[in-house]
């Protein structure tokens, strides 16, 4: 976790390890917003990336069309985007911050008219 400084809003810097084969330096900015994240935030994150570093923005809301376009702009370092739905899906998938409780579904049998 980065301290408040001239970090361009980056909240976390680390190394993403995939299958013990791929190691990617990652800079993450987290936004707990109600409104959609706009393109300038994507530009700010991209401008804060170090050499050979990938960017990721995680938000509890969503991204504007402009932010999505900016994140994948040609000839620019791509910035990954994770919205609130994707974040919740990831937390559920990895059972982080949740408790799974199996439910038993009981359905009443309703006979057809012919059976009455």
N, C-alpha and C positions, 0 to 999 in steps of 0.2 A: 504494500500500500504506500502510495507516495504522499509525502507531506505537502502542505500548501506551499507552493513556490511557483516558479515560472515553468510549470509543467504542462501548460496548455490545457488544463482541465483533466489530465489523465489521472485516474483514480488507482489503477493497479498496473504494474508492469511485471511480467513473468515469462516463463517459458512453457509453451503448450507442447506436451509430448504425446505423440500419436503412435500407439503400438510399439513403443520403445524403439522406433525407427526414425521417425521424423521429429525434429525439434524446431519450433518456430518461436521467435521472440514476439511477444504480444503486448500491446498497450491497450488498456480497456478504460472506457469512460462509462460511468453508470449514471442514468438520469431517472429520478423518481418524479415523474411529471404526469399531470393530467392531460396537458396539451401535447400534440404531436411534435416530435423533434424535427427541426427544420435543417435545411442545407448548410447554413453557416456552422452548425455544430460539427457536421461531417468534415467540413473544410478545416475547422480548428483542430480536430483530432488528427487529420492527415498531416497538417503542418507541424504537429507535435511529435510525429513518429521519428524514431532514430533510424540509423542505417540498418537495413535488413529487418525492420520491425513491421509487423502487421497491426492494423487497428481494428477494434471492435467496440461498438456502442451498444449498450444494453439499456433498455428503457421499460418502465412499467406501462407506458402508453403505446404509441405507434410512431411511424415515420411518415412525414409528408411525401408526396410524389417527388418533390424537388430533392429531398434528402436521399430518397432511393436512387434517383438518377445520379446525384452527385457521388454516391458511394460506389457506383460502377462506371464512372466517367472514363472514357477512353484515354489512354496515355497518362493515367494517374494511378497511384497506388490504391488498390481496392480497399474499402473499409467494410468490415462485416457489420451487419445490423441484426439485432435480436430484439423483437418487440415483446410486449407483456404476455401475449398468448404463448409464444415460443418459450419464454422464460418459465412460465407455469408448467408447460409440457415437459421441459427439461427437469424441473424440480420433481415432478411426479414420477418421471421415468427413473430417476435416480433415488427416489424416496427421501428427498431432502426437505425437511420442514413439514412433513405430512405424516399421518398415520393412516394406513390402509385398514379398513374395517369391512370384512365380508358381510354382505347382506343376504338374507334369505327372502326370496320373492314368493309370495303366496298368491295364486290366482284362483278365483272362484270359478267353478264349472257352471256354465249357463247352458242348460239343455236347449236344443232346437225345438221349435214349435211342434214338430212331428213327434217328439219324445214325450210331450206333456200329456 
